[in-house]
Amino acid sequence: MKSISPDIIKEALSGSLPASEAHKLFLPPARSLEMSEETKRLVKHSAVMLLLVDNDDSLSLCLTRRNSHMKHHPGQISFPGGKMDEGENDYQETALRELEEETGIARHNINVCGSLSDLYIEVSNFLIHPVVGYINWMPNFNINPDEVDEVFLVPLTSFFNENNISKERISTHFGTIDTPAYLIDGKVIWGATAMIIAEFTMQLTTFFLHRG
């Protein structure tokens, strides 16, 4: 894969984003991306950090496995992130704080490259605001066990390999579903996390095709 610098990522994210076109590729069955006017008034706002780790020219995504006792999406693979706190001024601030709290990576070390499209999660009534960050060194993780069971890195190239996309049977609070997912090294990445990754990879693919 071509070497991707922070400046390249910033340039790619400055263009028009595919949003629902990408999100729908991994949308679980019988779920909607649309919000009613009532939902817009009651929706809870959160932010996640899509952190790219560049170590020896090998770009990876930082993912976590949520604590199995969490109220929302327990045990699922996700990005570091959470609900916006009172007093926070923007979603970038929220994403950076959550990254530091969950993984131990100091927020001041992150090169923020931009944002992806907001994503509504119907089952938990959250509107997720994804922020993209970059570091060019291998972090020493210091996880918060109250929120995270595991932090791990996945090579970004894995998400461009169609052989890593499958349909997986998932048990949820609302029953068992068959949903599109990434299956990489035995880890099932689905739902909001997969939808956000799909938009990021689609945006990079479009950017490089147009760039030549």
C-alpha positions as CSV (number, residue, x, y, z in Angstrom):
1,M,0.0,0.0,0.0
2,K,1.2,3.5,-0.7
3,S,2.9,5.4,2.1
4,I,0.3,7.6,3.7
5,S,1.4,10.7,5.6
6,P,-0.7,12.9,7.9
7,D,-0.9,15.5,5.1
8,I,-2.2,12.9,2.7
9,I,-4.9,11.9,5.1
10,K,-5.9,15.5,5.8
11,E,-6.1,16.1,2.0
12,A,-8.2,13.0,1.5
13,L,-10.6,13.9,4.3
14,S,-11.0,17.5,3.0
15,G,-13.1,16.2,0.1
16,S,-16.8,15.1,0.0
17,L,-17.3,12.0,2.1
18,P,-19.4,9.0,1.0
19,A,-21.3,8.8,4.3
20,S,-24.3,6.4,4.0
21,E,-23.0,5.0,0.7
22,A,-20.2,3.4,2.7
23,H,-22.1,2.9,5.9
24,K,-24.8,0.8,4.3
25,L,-22.2,-1.8,3.2
26,F,-21.9,-3.0,6.8
27,L,-25.3,-1.9,8.1
28,P,-26.8,-4.7,10.3
29,P,-30.2,-6.0,9.1
30,A,-33.4,-4.2,10.1
31,R,-31.6,-1.1,11.3
32,S,-31.8,2.4,10.0
33,L,-29.3,5.3,9.6
34,E,-32.1,7.9,9.6
35,M,-33.2,10.0,12.5
36,S,-36.7,11.3,13.0
37,E,-37.2,14.9,14.2
38,E,-38.0,13.5,17.7
39,T,-34.9,11.4,17.7
40,K,-32.8,14.5,16.7
41,R,-34.0,16.2,19.9
42,L,-33.2,13.2,22.1
43,V,-30.1,11.7,20.5
44,K,-26.9,11.4,22.6
45,H,-23.7,12.6,21.1
46,S,-20.4,10.7,21.3
47,A,-17.0,10.8,19.6
48,V,-14.5,8.0,18.6
49,M,-10.9,8.2,17.6
50,L,-9.9,6.3,14.5
51,L,-6.2,6.3,15.3
52,L,-3.6,5.4,12.7
53,V,-0.3,4.1,14.0
54,D,2.6,4.3,11.5
55,N,5.4,2.1,12.7
56,D,8.3,1.4,10.3
57,D,6.1,2.5,7.4
58,S,3.4,0.0,8.3
59,L,0.1,1.7,8.9
60,S,-2.3,0.1,11.4
61,L,-5.6,0.9,13.1
62,C,-5.9,1.0,16.9
63,L,-8.9,-0.9,18.1
64,T,-10.3,-2.0,21.5
65,R,-12.5,-4.7,22.8
66,R,-15.0,-3.1,25.1
67,N,-15.4,-4.4,28.7
68,S,-18.0,-7.2,28.8
69,H,-19.8,-5.3,31.6
70,M,-20.4,-2.1,29.7
71,K,-23.9,-0.8,29.3
72,H,-23.7,-0.2,25.6
73,H,-22.2,-2.8,23.1
74,P,-20.4,-4.9,25.7
75,G,-17.6,-7.1,24.5
76,Q,-17.6,-5.6,21.0
77,I,-14.6,-4.4,19.0
78,S,-14.7,-0.7,18.7
79,F,-12.6,2.5,18.5
80,P,-11.6,4.3,21.6
81,G,-14.4,6.7,22.3
82,G,-17.4,7.7,24.4
83,K,-20.0,10.3,25.3
84,M,-19.3,14.0,25.2
85,D,-18.8,15.4,28.7
86,E,-20.4,18.6,29.9
87,G,-18.0,21.5,29.3
88,E,-16.3,19.9,26.3
89,N,-16.3,22.3,23.3
90,D,-16.1,19.9,20.4
91,Y,-16.0,16.3,19.3
92,Q,-12.3,16.3,18.7
93,E,-11.7,17.1,22.4
94,T,-14.0,14.3,23.4
95,A,-12.3,11.8,21.1
96,L,-8.8,12.7,22.3
97,R,-9.9,12.5,26.0
98,E,-11.5,9.1,25.5
99,L,-8.4,7.8,23.6
100,E,-6.2,8.9,26.5
101,E,-8.5,7.5,29.2
102,E,-9.0,4.1,27.5
103,T,-5.5,3.4,26.0
104,G,-3.1,5.7,28.0
105,I,-1.9,7.5,24.8
106,A,-1.5,11.1,25.7
107,R,-3.8,13.4,23.7
108,H,-1.1,16.0,23.0
109,N,0.8,13.4,21.0
110,I,-1.9,12.9,18.4
111,N,-1.8,14.6,15.0
112,V,-5.5,15.2,14.2
113,C,-6.1,14.8,10.5
114,G,-9.8,15.5,10.2
115,S,-13.2,13.8,10.6
116,L,-15.5,11.3,9.0
117,S,-19.3,11.5,8.6
118,D,-21.5,11.4,11.6
119,L,-23.1,8.0,12.1
120,Y,-26.4,7.3,13.9
121,I,-26.7,4.1,15.9
122,E,-30.4,3.3,16.3
123,V,-30.1,0.6,19.0
124,S,-28.4,2.9,21.5
125,N,-29.6,6.2,20.2
126,F,-26.1,7.6,19.9
127,L,-24.8,9.9,17.1
128,I,-21.2,9.1,16.6
129,H,-18.7,11.7,15.5
130,P,-15.5,9.9,14.2
131,V,-12.2,11.8,14.4
132,V,-9.1,10.6,12.6
133,G,-5.7,10.9,14.3
134,Y,-2.1,9.8,13.5
135,I,1.1,8.9,15.3
136,N,4.3,7.7,13.8
137,W,5.6,5.6,16.8
138,M,4.5,2.4,18.6
139,P,2.7,3.4,21.8
140,N,2.9,1.7,25.1
141,F,-0.7,1.0,26.0
142,N,-2.0,1.5,29.5
143,I,-5.6,0.4,29.3
144,N,-8.4,1.3,31.6
145,P,-9.8,-2.1,32.6
146,D,-13.1,-0.6,33.6
147,E,-13.8,0.2,30.0
148,V,-11.5,-1.9,27.9
149,D,-10.5,-5.6,27.9
150,E,-8.0,-5.4,25.1
151,V,-6.2,-2.9,22.8
152,F,-4.7,-4.1,19.5
153,L,-3.5,-3.0,16.1
154,V,-4.8,-4.2,12.8
155,P,-2.8,-3.5,9.6
156,L,-4.8,-1.0,7.5
157,T,-4.3,-3.1,4.4
158,S,-6.4,-5.8,5.9
159,F,-9.5,-3.7,5.4
160,F,-8.9,-3.4,1.7
161,N,-8.8,-7.1,1.2
162,E,-12.2,-8.4,0.2
163,N,-11.3,-11.9,1.5
164,N,-11.6,-10.4,5.0
165,I,-15.2,-9.4,4.5
166,S,-17.8,-12.0,5.4
167,K,-21.3,-12.4,6.9
168,E,-21.2,-13.3,10.5
169,R,-23.8,-14.6,13.0
170,I,-23.9,-12.3,16.0
171,S,-25.7,-12.6,19.3
172,T,-27.1,-9.3,20.5
173,H,-29.5,-8.1,23.2
174,F,-32.1,-8.0,20.5
175,G,-31.6,-11.5,19.2
176,T,-29.3,-13.2,16.7
177,I,-28.5,-11.5,13.5
178,D,-26.5,-12.3,10.3
179,T,-24.5,-9.1,9.4
180,P,-21.7,-8.1,7.2
181,A,-18.4,-7.9,9.0
182,Y,-14.6,-7.9,8.7
183,L,-13.2,-11.2,9.9
184,I,-9.4,-10.7,10.6
185,D,-7.3,-13.0,12.6
186,G,-10.3,-14.5,14.3
187,K,-11.6,-11.0,15.3
188,V,-15.1,-10.0,14.2
189,I,-15.4,-6.3,13.5
190,W,-19.0,-5.3,12.7
191,G,-21.6,-2.6,13.4
192,A,-20.6,1.0,13.8
193,T,-16.9,0.2,13.8
194,A,-17.1,-1.6,10.5
195,M,-19.2,1.2,9.0
196,I,-16.7,3.8,10.0
197,I,-13.8,1.8,8.6
198,A,-15.7,1.3,5.4
199,E,-16.1,5.0,4.9
200,F,-12.4,5.7,5.6
201,T,-11.2,3.0,3.2
202,M,-13.7,4.1,0.5
203,Q,-12.5,7.7,0.9
204,L,-8.9,6.8,0.6
205,T,-9.5,4.6,-2.4
206,T,-11.4,7.4,-4.2
207,F,-8.7,9.9,-3.3
208,F,-5.9,7.8,-4.7
209,L,-7.8,6.9,-7.9
210,H,-8.4,10.6,-8.6
211,R,-4.9,11.6,-7.6
212,G,-3.3,9.1,-10.0
